[in-house]
């Protein structure tokens, strides 16, 4: 299975649907150690992304039936740019930069599309963008604590011969473990760091939203694989 424009769009739409379902939970988590707006900010951002994809913002849809296929990279870069422009707080710039980096790392139209390994490199570029912007490292109680084990699990699965759906499922499980592992940590970055020891005992909301991102990737790739039973991933 390769990363084409439809797969990229389906992934983004799946993330938007997950955020719509879980935004209240994300806000609840953020209310404990942050500004209490993580869920509402992401909801606003991905609603804007869907409007761009559908052409409802007044611009031509980059994914409509009459739109030229600019490739999955362009679609993900547009997603990132929209998040940066529409989402307040830290989550907009962080996720926006991540999607822009993922998109930039994917091959442009006219070149062979990314396979499972290629998407892994793009996901690594996304993590680097987050770390560069937020200056966060594993253990700081941020989304990096979910993205890092997700990427590690993804790469391990690909190295063992897994296809994209299996690698994405491994990444989702890794993200889940990483998010839960933020509960006993003391925050060293962001608004939560102001609480000091009082941040211990709470799950980081950015780590939880990162779980949604990787779960959406797993679900999207599994659905694509199910369209062609027996086809190689």
C-alpha positions in Angstrom: 0.0 0.0 0.0 1.3 3.4 -1.0 0.4 6.8 0.3 -1.7 8.5 -2.3 -3.9 11.6 -2.1 -7.1 9.8 -1.2 -5.3 8.0 1.7 -4.0 11.3 3.0 -7.4 12.9 2.7 -9.1 10.0 4.4 -6.6 10.2 7.2 -7.2 13.9 7.8 -11.0 13.4 7.7 -10.7 10.5 10.2 -8.7 12.7 12.5 -11.4 15.4 12.2 -14.1 12.9 13.1 -12.1 11.6 16.1 -11.6 15.2 17.4 -15.3 15.9 17.0 -16.1 12.8 19.1 -13.4 13.4 21.7 -13.1 17.2 22.0 -14.9 17.3 25.3 -12.6 14.7 26.8 -9.5 16.6 25.5 -10.8 19.8 27.0 -11.5 18.0 30.3 -7.9 16.8 30.4 -6.6 20.2 29.5 -8.8 21.9 32.2 -6.8 19.9 34.8 -3.4 21.1 33.9 -3.7 23.7 31.1 -6.0 26.4 29.7 -8.9 24.1 29.2 -9.2 24.8 25.4 -7.3 22.0 23.8 -10.3 20.1 22.6 -12.2 23.2 21.4 -9.1 24.6 19.6 -8.5 21.3 17.7 -12.2 21.1 16.9 -12.1 24.6 15.5 -9.0 23.8 13.5 -10.1 20.6 11.9 -13.5 22.0 11.1 -11.6 24.7 9.2 -9.5 21.9 7.5 -12.7 20.1 6.4 -14.0 23.4 5.0 -10.9 23.8 2.9 -11.1 20.2 1.7 -14.7 20.7 0.7 -14.2 24.1 -0.8 -16.6 25.6 1.6 -14.2 28.4 2.6 -14.6 30.0 -0.8 -11.5 28.5 -2.3 -11.4 25.6 -4.7 -11.3 22.3 -2.9 -7.8 20.6 -3.2 -9.5 17.3 -3.3 -12.7 17.8 -5.3 -13.5 15.7 -8.4 -12.4 18.4 -10.7 -9.3 19.4 -8.8 -5.9 18.5 -10.2 -4.1 15.9 -8.0 -1.3 17.8 -6.4 -0.4 14.8 -4.4 -0.7 13.8 -0.7 2.1 16.1 0.3 0.3 19.2 -0.9 -2.9 18.1 0.9 -1.1 17.6 4.2 0.8 20.9 3.9 -2.6 22.6 3.3 -3.9 20.9 6.4 -0.9 22.2 8.4 -1.2 25.7 7.1 -4.9 25.8 8.0 -4.3 24.5 11.5 -1.6 27.2 12.1 -3.9 30.0 10.9 -7.1 28.8 12.7 -6.1 27.2 16.0 -5.1 29.2 19.0 -2.8 28.1 21.8 0.2 25.8 21.3 -1.7 23.0 19.5 -2.2 24.9 16.2 1.4 25.7 15.6 2.6 22.3 16.8 0.3 20.2 14.8 0.4 22.6 11.9 4.1 22.4 11.7 4.0 18.6 12.0 1.5 18.2 9.1 3.5 20.6 7.0 6.7 18.6 7.6 5.0 15.3 6.9 3.7 16.7 3.6 7.0 18.2 2.7 8.7 14.8 3.3 6.4 12.9 0.9 7.4 12.6 -2.8 5.8 15.2 -5.2 3.6 14.2 -8.1 5.6 12.5 -10.8 7.8 10.5 -8.4 7.0 7.1 -6.9 4.7 7.4 -4.0 5.8 6.8 -0.4 5.4 3.2 0.9 5.3 2.2 4.5 8.9 3.0 5.1 8.6 6.4 3.3 5.6 7.3 5.5 7.7 6.4 8.5 10.3 8.9 7.4 7.6 11.5 6.9 6.2 10.9 10.4 9.8 11.3 11.7 9.9 14.7 10.0 6.7 15.6 11.7 8.1 14.7 15.1 11.3 16.7 14.5 9.2 19.7 13.6 7.3 19.4 16.8 10.4 19.1 18.9 12.2 21.9 17.1 9.2 24.3 17.7 8.3 23.3 21.2 11.8 22.4 22.4 10.3 19.4 24.1 12.0 16.0 24.7 10.6 12.6 25.8 9.7 12.9 29.5 8.6 16.5 29.4 4.9 15.5 29.4 3.9 16.7 26.0 2.7 15.2 22.7 6.3 14.1 22.1 5.7 11.4 24.7 3.1 9.8 22.6 4.5 10.5 19.1 8.0 9.1 20.0 6.8 5.6 21.0 4.4 5.6 18.1 7.2 6.3 15.7 9.4 3.7 17.3 6.7 1.0 17.1 5.9 2.0 13.5 9.6 1.6 12.5 10.0 -1.6 14.3 7.0 -3.1 12.5 8.2 -2.0 9.1 11.7 -3.4 9.8 10.0 -6.7 10.7 8.3 -6.7 7.3 4.9 -5.3 8.2 2.9 -3.4 5.7 1.4 0.0 6.2 -1.8 -1.1 8.0 0.1 -3.3 10.5 2.7 -0.6 11.1 0.0 2.0 11.7 -1.7 -0.3 14.2 1.5 -0.7 16.0 2.0 3.0 16.0 -1.5 3.6 17.5 -0.7 1.1 20.3 2.6 2.8 20.9 0.9 6.2 21.1 -1.6 4.9 23.6 1.1 3.5 25.8 3.0 6.8 25.6 0.0 8.9 26.5 -0.8 6.8 29.5 2.8 7.0 30.6 2.5 10.8 30.9 0.2 10.4 33.9 3.0 10.1 36.5 5.2 12.7 34.9 5.8 16.2 36.1 5.3 18.7 33.2 8.4 20.5 32.1 6.9 22.4 29.2 3.9 24.5 28.4 1.2 25.8 30.7 1.2 22.6 32.7 4.8 23.2 33.8 3.6 26.1 35.9 1.9 23.7 38.2 5.1 21.9 39.1 4.3 18.7 41.2 0.6 19.3 40.9 0.8 18.3 37.2 1.6 14.7 38.3 -1.3 12.3 38.1 -2.9 13.8 35.0 -2.7 12.7 31.4 -1.2 15.2 29.0 -4.0 16.4 26.6 -1.5 16.8 23.7 -0.4 13.2 24.1 -4.0 12.1 24.1 -4.8 14.0 20.9 -1.7 12.4 19.3 -3.3 9.0 20.0 -6.3 10.2 18.0 -3.9 11.0 15.1 -2.3 7.6 15.0 -5.6 5.7 15.6 -7.0 7.5 12.6 -4.0 6.5 10.5 -4.5 2.9 11.6 -8.2 2.9 10.9 -7.7 4.6 7.5 -5.1 2.2 6.3 -7.0 -0.8 7.6 -10.1 0.4 5.7 -8.1 0.8 2.5 -6.6 -2.7 2.9 -10.1 -4.1 3.3 -11.2 -2.7 0.0 -8.9 -5.3 -1.8 -8.9 -8.5 0.2 -5.7 -10.4 -0.3 -3.9 -7.4 -1.8 -0.4 -6.7 -0.4 -0.2 -3.8 2.0 
